[in-house]
Amino acid sequence: MGSAKKRLAVFTALVAGAGLSVLPADGASAHPPANTAPSHVVAAYFADWDVYGRNYHVKDIPATQLNVIEYAFGNPTYDPATGAVGCNVLDPWADYQQPYTADMTVNGVADDSANPDQHLYGSFNQLMELKAAHPNLKVEISLGGWTLSKWFADLAATPARRQAFVASCIDTFIKGNLPGNSWPPSAGGEGSAAGLFDGIDIDWEYPTQLAGGNVDFGPADRHNATLLAAEFRKQLDAYGAQTGKHYLLTAALPAASSATKYYELSSISRYLDWDNVMAFDYNVPGGPVAALDTLFGHDPRDPNASDWTWNTTGTVANYLLHGVPASKIVVGMPFYGNQYINVSTTSAHGLYGTFDNTGLDPNSLQPDQMPQPTYHSLVDESGVLTANGHGANGYTSYWDAPAGEPYLASPAGVHVLASGTITTPTVITYSSPASIGERTVLVKVLHLRGAMAWEISQDSDSHALIGALNPILH
């Protein structure tokens, strides 16, 4: 931790000039409800598909170790033929229709699909139960993400569409008006999820870019994203004036210098309670060398080292320099890593060596086949990493000092692929309690708002990674 503090000292002067005031949004009430947004944030995304893959449910979330859950995802829609806009649940069965047995629930009471008075099931109902048990817990619906950002450019393009889209999101998720006429027969309906979501998280990836499948994208997106946030803030405040509640508005924003190409950072941030800065996927398994997914500090060996913001501390400094207050910055981190096979081992045990990931399968649930294995899969399933951070089963753990990140290496990693079993030099980069701890120091030293993780089901059974963020809350 001492070395982390030294590396952070150069940034402390930026905070003093960054400004910590929160400006009111245009159109906000002169007497809005009291802002109950947490002053210190430990947030984690929970994906609706978690209930299928790892069989991870809301009851498994360590609610005492975080105070914000970002539910992924809500689905923004647009029909170019009719001009119709929408803001919908992504998976009705997982979200609010699946009846739970007692062993799956937060409170130990089974759902009753024959009860005409029960209108909420699935993860939504369990989140209601979790909030009842932890009154300070906030839950936001996150809209979009990499695969569901397709229509954001169209939805944000005109005042009428922005107004209609935001109204639809508030109707579905804040007012809780879910579609009915489903199974169980009582599931959904007007107000069925009212009180569940405390706000909205915008995850547009990315304005001005094709990214994960955007259509009709263009240069106007950058300012339109700000206008969309302003419309969300306006309508959330207007509804909050009726209910007497402050509704959160956040956004998942990019890392590195490219963030300013996609977003007007200072302008959009004034409408947000905080920015969830996605300081991960600096390198992915589709890159040229076996590189770290996330970097805490600058590593001159990284393929993008010429960009001084190509790491977490550089990204934070870039946000501060572009006028984002320290109190608005929530530092993102991955609970997964990158796996590389057939690695050349000429330096650093294969880190930054060339590789060939032919045969790895992003849809596989087997750790030895995953291009991006989770911390849970490394510790609790494959056993290549022990609970105390040591490599095992032929793997040795190393620390990349410049980047401040751990990695595993084996000269003979075993991978059971569809084409057959191979034994080959393997490198696995990952997040650890130590590297997460560096980010905790960053937050504390620079008085940032907090930390965010993608995503909670990827942590170990012992909750080691989210636990390393605990000092932020105290």
Secondary structure, 3 states (H helix, E strand, C coil): CHHHHHHHHHHHHHHHHHCCCCCCCCCCCCCCCCCCCCCCEEEEEEEHHHHCCCCCCHHHCCHHHCCEEEEEEEEEEECCCCCCEEEEECCHHHHHHCCCCHHHCCCCCCCCCCCCCCCCCHHHHHHHHHHHHCCCCEEEEEEECCCCCCCHHHHCCCHHHHHHHHHHHHHHHHCCCECCCCCCCCCCECCCCCCCCCEEEEECCCCCCCCCCCCCCCCCHHHHHHHHHHHHHHHHHHHHHHHCCCCEEEEEEECCCCHHHHCCHHHHHCCCCEEEEECCCCCCCCCCCCCCCCCCCCCCCCCCCCCCCCCHHHHHHHHHHCCCCHHHEEEEEECECEEEECCCCCCHHHCCCCCCCCCCCCCCCCHHHCCCCEHHHHHHHCCCECCCCCECCCCEEEEECCCCEEEEEEEEEEEEECCEEEEEEEEEECCCHHHHHHHHHHHHHHCCCEEEEECHHHCCCCCHHHHCCHHHHC
